Amino acid sequence: MNAQEIANGGAHDWAADLGEAMASHREDLDAYVQALEQLPTPPGGWEPAAWLLVAVGEVNFLAREYECAAAVFAKALRCHGTIGYPFVHLRLGQCHYELGELVKAGEELVQAYRHAGFELFTREDPKYFVHLKTALAQPRLAQG
């Protein structure tokens, strides 16, 4: 898939299988950045920008570059169509967890859980679900 195909909407369909596909495709990062540069400004108003940012964030997450990944996922959540998207909240929560930002991690993991339930956590390291349960035990987060 080239940058033009991604910018024209191919990224949205491809995002569903992103976690598995990106494990060995770090070189695709350049294509995502090029596609982002082709979007009209401001890119946050265009849904393809969100999915391109999710792809960039996933590359960084899989490379264990959690600070960069967190910044990119947070930016993706400010784009059209991503508020409440469980996968983005999950990954942002995982980044915060890995950075030792446990309150923020709990907030994002709770959002992911509320939108997608336990199923979203089944293919992830169990430590994230354990942290989710801890966060849900906090009255402030449990009430929503």
Helices and strands as residue ranges (DSSP letters): H 3-5, I 6-10, H 11-15, H 18-22, G 26-28, H 29-38, G 43-45, H 47-62, H 66-77, H 86-98, H 102-116, G 118-121, H 126-136, H 139-142
